[in-house]
């Protein structure tokens, strides 16, 4: 009997050692049976890759962790873009705490790299709070002066300098974490975030990437980064459109198959936003509520929107239109990054948008958040 008991202990120990690693999400203020999904975060041009899913029961969802090596990933709660939680998908027991009433207080932990993600998140939130405070206190004044820069040029330059200083703090923070983690996946993730700032040329970023270890570069994430660098280098010489340029013609189809050109759409309009997006683009989906708000505010005053999607999945495109309540005209060629508009418009990332007059002249571009509505109102009042 003693031998059998000892054998059972050995089996028990073996089974416990073979226990799968997990992703454990603990929530507050989220209803039971709410769907939770895990995706690999796209590097702008990539579609998100679905990893696993589950539902919240008793304020918790415990998912099997299938990650075999480090990946930049996120948790999506009930398909709400405001509730995306970034973490590093890697082997181990990853823990995430999220309160929907306090979304900035999310906590990611459980593995060494995710401890670093949490440290970075806390520092970046502090900078974001300072930026938000700046816009609350001085944003309106900055916008007001910008409309009459000759009268208050010194004050405008001072405000611009203050804003740039706060923005630079965030870039400095990314650089700090990238330099401190050049020997691990988190450092490579921070490198990607630095690439997104476009402070340097793609040739310089390529040289920086080459300085990473062969192990990191040959990892699944490293290969994705290498492919992204290759894509960006191919389009780096494409001329971007600027304010004052005439938007090139395009041709694409609506969800019901009707072909539309830019020229035909602009007829009879006072002001049009050409909004380039995709269902798989997280930042695009996060920006969609701002476009909806602007459309509702100005649609009866001569303003209109045409959405041009870089989707390649017809069903996903139509679902996103419905889910995000995009009420304006939508078109696509379902060609992903091979769509002619990418080269014709010099698009290197999305969302990208162009505010144009009836003759297609660009009067503003890449407007985000409240800036979009403010600019539309300013132009329509002229």
C-alpha angles and dihedrals in degrees: 000000000000091000092050091049092050091049090052090052090052091050091048092052091047092051092048090050090052093051111131118249115246147208108225118193118192115190142187126202094013121117124243116261091033109148120246122194133184122211137175106248112247121238090229097271095049128085115238112262115225112231111171143326144202143158134259115252121177091353093305141091120189116192131184109254108230096175112122096178137014120295133166100246142164142207117229117201115208090337091289112148092204088062099055111135117199120214141147112264105217139134114292140059106306118194126199127184120195134175113190090207090056104031094166091060095068116141125210119188145129101098131055095248093048090052085059091048088055093050090050092047093053092051093045092050089056090055092045090054090054091049091049090049090051092054092045093052103031109012096092091047091049090052091047094051092044088064090057104027096158092064098048104020096142094051091046092052090049092052092046090051091050092050092047090051091056092046090049089054089065093049090048090052092053090049091051093055093042092054093045092052106039089128096058144048095263090062090053090049090053088049089059090051089052090052088056090060089063091212091143137033120271090247089059092047089049089055090049091051091050089059091067120096120274088241092060095041092051094049119104091257092044091055090051090052091049091051092048091051089051091052093048093048089054092056098034091096094050111111113243120222116249137194109290094031121116113245110243119243119265136187125204142142134257123231089269093051100258113146116229132184126203091241093054092047095051093056113114095006128121097202132002134192114211102203117194111197144130137219091240093053110099096195089049092054091047090053095047095086089059091053090048090052093049092047092052091048098051109020091103093049099063098279123128139169133216117193117211112194129205090202123134097189111076095198094049090049094051092044091053091050089054097041094049093042095234101180100180132083114296127195138175143162092210090232099125110207091347091073112122091234091070093064097032092054097034091238113180098168142002148273090056124163138179126200107209141179122235090272092054099254113151111237097170137359143197094017116178136192117335091353090077097058092041093053093046091051091048093052096043091052092058 
